[in-house]
Amino acid sequence: MQMGNLEEKSLDNTVIFPFSTNRLVKMGDVSAYDMGLSSLIIVSENEEQVEKFVEEIAQTDTFSIDYVKLSQSLESIVDYYKPQIEYEIMLSAIVFIFAVFSIVSNIIIMINNNIREYAIHMYCGAKTIDIVKRIMMQMLLIMIVALLPILFVFSIKVGLMIILLEIISLCGICALVVRYLKKIEYNSILRGL
């Protein structure tokens, strides 16, 4: 391809985004053409067409260009943001673990504060599961109130993932509460009244 000859190129299924500038370009200003070619984006389904385009520009001895595949660009972007994503996931996991431990410790404090009431209920025929149901209903109410803003701000998909995470954490907390309630000796507590 020479400067004086015009040839028709078939660029079917190809999109070219040319360089646009706000400054005036003088005739024969090579730096403007260089900037234009460096910012040229060619999206094509056929890689051979892009290779032919690069070869023909190299044959003119004016410019030498190279191309980067979109997949390589995307991989570099993913590699750049991957440590930040891993850091945020780790930070979220740590916050979640501390939240679960604080919920469990608050429930145990609540049980210890109301242990005499629970002992009377157990003496009158209540079961451990009844006390756990009462505590879990309070927990469920708190979780639903905390979930409402999330459902309005984020999508349903995020809301469903958080609901699933809440159910799993509620089951784990429930198991810890049942274990704690089974260890309590209610008869000795009632004798201390």
N, C-alpha and C positions, 0 to 999 in steps of 0.2 A: 504494500500500500504506500504509494508515494503522495507527496503533498499536492501535486497538480492533478492527479487522477481521482475520479470519484467512482467508487464501487458500491454496489448494493450488497448489504449484509443481511442475512436472514437471522433475525433474533426473535424467532417465535418463542412464546412462553417465557419471555425475558422482560424484566423491569429494570430500567436504568434511572437512577436518581442523580442528576447532574449537580455539579457544584454551583452554588449561587452566591454572588458577592454583591455587596452594596457599593463597592468602589469602582471607579472607571478603570477600564483595562485598555492600555495602549496597544496598538497593533504590533504584534511580534513580541509582546511581553511574555517571556518563557516562564517566569515565576507564577503567573496567573494560571497558565496551562498546567504547570506542575502541581499547584494547589488543587486545581480542578480534578486532575487525574488521581491525586492522593486521596481525595474525599469521594471518589466515584464508588458507588455501590451497585453491583450488578447481581440481580437475583435471577438465577436461571435453573431450569430443571436439568439441563444438559451441561455437564462439566466440560465436555469437549469444546463447546462453543466458547466458553470462557478462556480455555487454554489457547484456542486459535486467536482470540482477540488479543491476549497477552503477547503471543508470538508475533503477531503482525505489528503491534506497537513497538516491540523490541527490534524488528527489522528496519524500522524507520531511522534508527540510531539517534533519535531525539530524546526519547524517554525510556527508562527501563522500569517496568512495573511488575508487581507480584500480587498475588491474590491470596486471601485467607478464607477458608471455608467457614460458613456460618456455624457449623457444629463446633469448630475449634474455638470460635469466639465465645460461643455459649459455654463451652467447657471451661474456658479461662474465667468467665464471669462466675460460674458455679464454684470454681476453686478459690476465687477471691472471697466470696461470701460464706463459704462452708465453715470456716472457723468461727465466724460470728454467729451462725445458726447453731452450731454445736455448743457454743458458750451460753446462748440464750436458753437452749434446751436444758443444759446442766443447771443453770440458775433457776429455771422454772421447777425442775425436779427437787432442788434443795428447798425452795420456798414451799412446795407441796408437802414435803416430808415434815418440815417444821410446822406447817399448818395442821397436819394430821396429829402430830404429837401434842400441839397446844390444845386441840379439840379433845383429845383423850385425857390430857391432864385436867382440863376444865370439867369434863364429865366426872372424873374421879373425885375432884374437889366437891362438885355438887352432890355426889353420892355420899361422901363423908359428912357434908353439912346436913343432909337429910337422912342419915343412916337410921336414926331412931324411928322415923316415919316408915321407912322401908321395912324395918324389923317388925313393926306392929302389923303391917300388911302381910308380911310373910307368916307371922304367927297366926293371923286370922285366916290363912288359907290361900293367900296369893302365891303365884309361882314366880320364879325368876324371869320368865319370859314376859310376864305382865309388866314388871318394872322396866325391863328392857324396851318393851313396846312404848311405854310412856316416855322414856328418855329419847328413843328414836323419833317419836312424833315431834318432840321439841326440836331435835336436830333437823328433821325434814322440813319443818317450817322455816328454820333459819336458812337452809340451803335453797329453798324455793324463793325466798325473798332476795337472796344474793344472786340468783340466776336470772331474775326478771330483767335487770338492766343489760345483762349480757345478751339476752335474746333480742332486745331492741337495737343494740349497737352492732352486733355481729350477725352473721347468717345463721340459718337453721342448722347447717352442718356443724358449725362450731358449737352451737347450743346443744346439739345431740351428743357430741363428743364430751362436752363438759357434764351433761347429765349422766352419761355412762361412767365417767370418772367419779362423779359424786356417789353413784350407786355402789361402785366397787369400794370406795373409801368408807362409805356408810356400813357396808358388810364387814369390813376389817375392823372398824371401830366397834361395831356391835359384838364381834367375837371377843375383843379385848374387854369390853364391859361385862359380858357374860362370865368370862373367866374371873374377873375381879369380884363379881357378885357371888360366885360360887365359893370363893375363899372366905367370905365373911361368915363369922359365927354369930347368928342372930340371937341365940339364947343368951349368950354372955352380954350382949348389948342390952337386952330386955332386963336382965338382972341388975344392970347398972342404973336403970331408971329409978 
